[in-house]
Amino acid sequence: MENEFPGANKELTPLTNSNRIQVMDLLRGFALIGIIMMNIEWFNRPVSALLSFDYSLTGFDWASSWLVKVFVEGKFYKLFSILFGMGFAIMLVRAQEADRKFGAWFTRRMLALFVFGMAHLIFLWGAILFMTMR
């Protein structure tokens, strides 16, 4: 008896290196480095000073703080979010090309990420997964 869902027997497997989009992988790495830089900056300050610039700094401290404020703060979360969405769009197109169902898989993945995000919000740092909505 044939399966009623086209492509249901096709398994999801990781892509080979030749099928990956290298630029997206590079940009993801770049975004993660930026997020790490921002976290280092944020973890080195008291909570009351997080969104302000410390004008008492001088020399290299002032320059590095200014560079982080201008080029890092808030930018890499958005880049990572855009790449995250693009990754799902590419998965959708590839699933359609392979005649594979995507909706149920996508919904399960989003629910798992939502649960992870809520656990992170409640038990750890805070709303890291929701910061891009500001």
C-alpha positions in Angstrom: 0.0 0.0 0.0 1.4 3.4 -1.0 1.8 6.1 1.7 -0.8 8.8 1.3 1.7 11.6 1.9 4.1 12.2 -1.0 7.7 12.2 0.1 6.8 10.9 3.6 9.4 8.0 3.3 12.2 10.4 2.5 14.3 10.9 5.6 15.7 14.2 6.7 19.5 14.0 6.8 22.3 16.6 7.2 23.5 18.2 4.0 26.8 17.3 2.5 29.5 20.0 2.4 28.9 20.5 -1.3 25.2 21.3 -0.7 25.8 23.8 2.1 25.7 27.6 1.5 29.1 28.5 2.8 28.4 32.3 3.0 25.5 31.7 5.4 27.8 29.5 7.6 30.4 32.3 7.6 27.9 34.9 8.4 26.5 32.8 11.3 30.0 32.5 12.7 30.5 36.2 12.3 27.2 36.9 14.1 28.1 34.5 16.9 31.4 36.2 17.4 29.6 39.5 17.7 27.1 38.1 20.2 30.0 36.8 22.3 31.7 40.3 22.1 28.4 41.9 23.3 28.0 39.4 26.1 31.6 40.0 27.3 30.8 43.7 27.3 27.5 43.2 29.2 28.9 40.8 31.7 31.6 43.3 32.6 29.2 46.0 33.7 26.7 46.5 36.4 23.1 46.2 35.3 22.5 50.0 35.8 25.2 50.8 33.3 24.3 48.4 30.5 22.5 50.8 28.1 24.7 53.8 28.8 28.2 54.9 27.6 30.9 55.4 30.2 32.4 58.8 29.5 35.0 58.4 32.2 36.9 55.9 30.1 40.1 57.0 28.4 42.5 55.7 25.8 42.1 52.1 24.7 39.2 51.5 27.1 37.3 54.4 25.6 38.1 53.3 22.0 37.1 49.7 22.5 33.9 50.6 24.4 33.0 53.1 21.6 33.6 50.5 18.9 31.4 47.9 20.7 28.7 50.5 21.3 28.6 51.7 17.6 29.4 48.5 15.7 28.3 45.6 17.9 25.6 46.5 20.4 22.3 45.1 19.1 23.5 44.4 15.5 24.6 40.8 15.7 21.4 39.5 17.3 19.5 40.9 14.3 21.9 39.4 11.8 21.7 36.0 13.5 17.9 36.2 13.5 17.8 37.0 9.8 20.1 34.1 9.0 17.9 31.9 11.2 14.9 32.8 9.2 16.7 32.4 5.9 17.8 28.9 7.0 14.2 27.9 7.4 13.2 29.4 4.1 15.9 27.4 2.4 14.8 24.3 4.2 11.2 24.9 3.0 12.3 25.3 -0.6 14.5 22.2 -0.5 11.6 20.2 1.1 9.3 21.3 -1.7 11.8 20.4 -4.3 12.1 16.9 -2.7 8.3 16.6 -2.4 8.7 16.3 1.4 6.3 17.6 4.0 7.7 20.6 6.0 4.8 22.1 8.0 4.7 19.5 10.8 8.5 19.4 11.1 8.7 23.2 11.2 5.9 23.4 13.9 7.6 20.9 16.1 10.9 22.7 15.8 9.4 26.1 16.6 7.6 24.6 19.6 10.9 23.1 20.9 12.6 26.5 20.4 9.8 28.2 22.2 10.1 25.9 25.2 13.9 26.4 25.2 13.4 30.2 25.0 10.9 30.2 27.9 13.2 28.0 30.1 16.0 30.5 29.3 13.8 33.4 30.1 12.7 32.0 33.4 15.8 30.2 34.7 18.8 31.9 33.2 19.7 35.3 31.7 16.4 36.5 30.4 14.7 37.2 27.1 17.7 36.5 24.8 15.5 34.9 22.1 13.0 37.8 22.2 15.5 40.7 22.1 15.3 41.0 18.3 11.7 42.2 18.6 12.7 45.5 20.1 
